């Protein structure tokens, strides 16, 4: 069996050299910023927290420390929302990040866990097939049959491990899970214990334990939270960017970061193309042009900021490998069509109407119109 290259093995996981990982965890990628904040942080820290709430917010939103260290912003949005989220995690209530797809819920939850616990990997991914064992614990059935129920035969879930360590656990897409599976969290969040009836015991949560869950109520196939479970969460709704300048800035920065992480050849920034992608997404989301003169059919997709980032990143790859090294309308056209047209019937009509009623009449968009017509 091959060994991890330049890696180190700990009791919990194998960590491969950061420079060979496609996407390092937040606590690895921004370890220098977390260390700088920990060194400068002289404020009171809740039990088991690596940083104070003030330092956690600074890590998420960015800033400059007294020693000159620069903390890059990880999330662009209202400071008060982030402060409420961090304050919630310092209490006995769990945090639910709610919003339409693409509003950086997962991104924010990862960075919050990294800053608070130094470990963002205690993660349960919610799907329609998620079982209760993934929230509580499972069994090594070979040992269970050979030895009977025992601690050695037990397979702890990320929630279980977070309770033992006093860390933050993350539950992604909570509303994707069946309702009876969701309710496995009620006792954990209310009593701060995880019963082990097979062993006649329980796992008490160490101070510092909490849960960050994410959910959206727009997609099909979601399951509403029970009233009992919803009461255990403080809900923070993450909105889409409020204005076009903010959204363009987010897309531009993340495209640059992704390009560096993916080691794409350097393509000169094309603010005009990014602005065009963002404008199209915002108008189709709103169902009207920016000036309000033309009403539009709204496509079925979310057309989120995250999708705009993907469209532009794909365009950069096309420009770098198959174009002239500069991001052009033709490079982003195919990505936009793919992002908009999710439903071949309804979305195709919405896109064609937008193309003929809006794009064609914008003189500065002629090249983009021709590129889309050629697809």
Secondary structure, 3 states (H helix, E strand, C coil): CCCCCCCEECCCCEECCHHHCCCCCHHHHCHHHHHHHHHHCCCCCCCCCCCCHHHHHHHHHCEECCCCCEECCCCCCCHHHHHHHHHHHCCCCEEEEECCCCCCHHHHHHHHHHHHHCCCCCEEECCCCCCHHHCCEEECHHHHHHHCCCCCCEEECHHHHHHHHCCEEEEECHHHCCHHHHCCHHHHHHHCEEEECCCCEEEECCCCCEEEEEECCCCCCCCCCCHHHHCCEEEEECCCCCCHHHHHHHHHHHHHHHHHHCCCCCCECCHHHHHHHHHHHHHHHHCECCCCCCECCCCCCCCCHHHHHHHHHHHHHHHHHHCCCECCHHHHHHHHHHHHCCCCCHHHHHHHHHHHHHHCCCHHHHHHHHHHHCC
